[in-house]
Amino acid sequence: AGRAKRPRGGGRQLEAGMRGILITCNMNERKCVGEAYSLLGEYGDLLYGPEQFSDHEERLSGSEREEDEDDVEAALKKEVGQIRASTEQKLRRFQSVESGANNVVFIRTQGIEPENLVHHILKDMHATKKKKTRVILRMLPISGTCKAFMEDMKKYTETFFEPWFKAPNKGTFQIVYKARNNSHMSREEVIKELAGIVGSLNPENKVDLNNPQYTIVVEIIKNVCCLSVVRDYVLFRKYNLQEVVKSNKEDTQQNPSSLTEEQNSKVVKPETEEKSSKEVKQENK
């Protein structure tokens, strides 16, 4: 009964101190987790080689179960402890944990750099235009987490931002902010404070909202602040796996979401439509 009621992700929840990958999806979280494991496993093996597991299993012996039969609470506590120990021994690269928000999946990572792995996935999909997921929307690497309170975030980011922005390092940047199930944080205040910290690390760091070298991703869920600094955020369509595989022609001339793949391949824009769009552009100018 204890096992049946255990929350998805082995009872673990997103908390400060974790690293991983934050994934958004459209309603189907269970399928999203499956797609995430498949995609991350494929590219993880390519970059880091096959994952190695220990021989320890997450199970109780028959004698232990009999001894604890009369004490359900003790049995559950022991099982949870063994599962945690076993998980650490296995050093799993990817482990789903409860994110704390609907349509958001968090995959905790161990022994890899989330930003490098996700960038590699998006770079490959952008080059090949090969669609590999159906329900995953965005895939954001999370290189660090802290408590979602302004003082905690300021103290944490003073060190967290150093590899990218502390002199002699410098770059153009933008900050993108999203909060879920959190009402005590102010978007304007967070962006102002974090931009100030980046500026204090090196005055040559400049804001660029069109095509920055780095994008600081701030994702707040409940009382946890997830942070990362990513490259090619604009090029890779805000790290959206559905958008990054579309060609520029498809992006500008049509809305594929309203057409089937077969229709997309057959769409030809009539001359009259092109003329009218040019006229509209002239009017806009």
C-alpha angles and dihedrals in degrees: 000000000000091000093047092055096045110122120246112277095043093288093298122133134198109271141163113287097038127120125200147098126307113210128188122204142176108259100299104092095164092056089043091058090050092050091047093053091048096047096041091045092052095051094034090059091048094051102033105019127246116328116255121220131195123233094247114115129206097241142106122234119246093249092053091052091052093049092052097041093102094047109055095174093053091047092052092047091050092048093049090050092050092048091052092048092047092049090053091048092051091049091207113203094216129030126166115229132180108275098196094234136082118255090013124110124189119202112195113215132206129192096006139085107248094202093053094047096048092044089052091051093049093044091054094046091046091053098043098034086215113152110223104168137049107188103025111098111172128012114197124181113227110206096175143009134199138163113295098242122112097240092048091048094049093050093045098046094049086074099026094061095049100094091059107028112022114106129295083030115073142157148155114274149176131198122226117193134195129169127192126187089354126109104165098073123084116218093209093048094048094049092046094049096045093046088052091053091050089050092049092054090058126352089213091070106106134192116246117176096180107052112352124179090228134027118202107214116205114186116175120192116179104308098342124093115206117201138187140155111219138183129223093020092153095041092051093049097250089312091295111156093201094052100040093066093056119099121237090248092057092047096053104034106038148011106243093190089074094050136062119243090253091053091047091058092051101044112119119181111232120230093242090057091050090051094050092049090052090051090050090051091051090051091049090051 
